[in-house]
Amino acid sequence: MPPNDNLHSGEVGGSTSQRPKRKFSNYPDPIHVVQTKCCMDECLQHLAPKEIELCQEKMKTFSETEQLQYIMHEIRVHTILRNRKTYTENVYNFIISGKKVCSEGWRIAFNISTSRFKSALKHVKDGYYTRKHGNKGRKRPTAKATNALGWMRHTFERIGKCRTLKN
């Protein structure tokens, strides 16, 4: 089987089991990121390519779950509730290297997809502080239980074939 170029083994969250970790070779060049138009203020242009590179390097060190936790944490930390007369508005003030950037600029600098950012934003708005994988805590049948179920099925099928039904 040829090796998968998109995955590499790495330790995740202090676990002793080896799990696949995302390989991030598709990060855009920091110079291109700085030239990207994120908003009317063009806040990404106020950042140096080295600052963008540091953002990308930070995300590369995290596993997928840790990345989502980091995104949710940053959203919580940089959200300000502004009360209007008829509603409450969320204002996001993200900071990169001491410089204020818009949420779109922050997302682009850290190379976070729009859907991933919106997912994290929804989790924060719903009141979640942590995000766990969907399969976490799910119990699977043990080998012993699987063998017992197989034996039962085989036995019932055998008994069912031998026994005739009376009307």
N, C-alpha and C positions, 0 to 999 in steps of 0.2 A: 504494500500500500504506500503510495507516495506521501511524503510529509505535507501537511497542510500549511501553506505559507501564512495563513491568517491567524494561526494559533501557536502559542508556545506554552510550555509548562512553567508554572510559577506557583509559589506558595501564596495562598489567599487567606487573609485574616488570621494568620497564626495557625491555621489548620495544618495537620501533618499530611493530609491527603493532597495529591497533586491534582489540580484542576486546570482546565484551559484558561488562559488569560488572553484578553484581546491584544493583538499586536497593532500598534497605531503607526502605520507607515504612511497613512493618507493625510497627515496633517499638512495644511497648506503652508507655503513659504511665508514667514512672518512679514516680509516686505510687501507681499500681496495683501496680507491681512490688514496692514496699516493703511493701504490705499483703498480698502473697501469702504463704501459709503453705507453707514449704519443708520444714520438719522440726519436731521437737518443741521445739527451742530457739528457733524462729522467728528465725533469725539475719538474715534480710533486713530485719526491722524495726529492727535496730541500724544500718542504713545510711541515709544521707540521700538524698533523690531526686536530688540533684546528683551523688552518687557513682555511682548507677545510670546516670544520663545520660552520665557520662564513660565508663563501660564500654561502653554502646551506641555512642557516638561512635567509640570505639577500633575496634570491630568493623566499623563502616561504612567505615573507611578501607582495609580489607583486601579483596583479591579473594577468591573462594571458596577457592582453593588456599592462599592466605596465611592465611585464617581457620582452615583445618584444621591448618596447620602451627603456628599460635599455640595452638590448643586442645591439640594433642599436646604442645607444649613446656610449657604450664602443667600438664598432667597429670603429665608427667615430673618437673617441678620440685617439685610439691606432693605427691608420693606418698612415703609412708614405709612401709617393710616392717616389720611387727611379727611377730616369731617367737613362735608359740605352741608348746605341747608337741608337738602332732601336725601342725601346718600353719603356713604363713606367710600372713599377712593383709595386704592393702593398706589403708592408712589415708590418706585424702585430706584435706589441710589447706589449703584454698584461702584466699587473703588478698585482700580488696578494701579499699583505702585503709587498710591496717594493721589491719583487723578480720577475724577468722577467720570464715569462712562454710562451710557444708556444700557438698558437690559439687552438690547439687540447687539450692541458692541461687546458687551461682556460675554454673551453667548458665542459670538464669532471669535473673540480672542481665545476662548477656551475650547473652541472647535466642538461645540455642543449642537446637536441637530435641533431644529425647531420643535419636532415632536417630542424629543426627550426633555427639552426645557419646559414645554407645556405640560407634560406628564408630571414633572417634579413640581411645577407651579400648582397644578391641580391638587396634588397630595398635600402641599403646604396649606392651600386654602381649605382643604377638607379637615385640617387639624392634625395630620400625621407628623410625627417628629422623626420617625425612622421608617425605612422601607425594607421589607424583607422579600426574599424571592418567593414566588407563588407556590413552589413545592416544599418550602420549609415547613417542618412540623407535620408533614403528611406521612401517615404510617402505611408502610407496605407490608404485605404478608411475608412472614418468615419462610425459610426453606422447609421447616417442619410443617407449618400450616399448609403450604402448597402441596407437599407430599400427602398429607392427610386428605385434602380435598380431592386430589387425584385418585387416591385409593377409594374414597367414598363414591366418586362418580363411576369408576370402573365397577365396583361392587353393585351399585344400584342398576347399572346397565345390564350386568350379568343376571341379576335376580329378575329384572324386568323381562328379559328374553325368555327365561325358563317358565315364568308364571303366566298362565293364561287367564284371561278375564272371563268371568261368568256373568251371563245376563240375568 
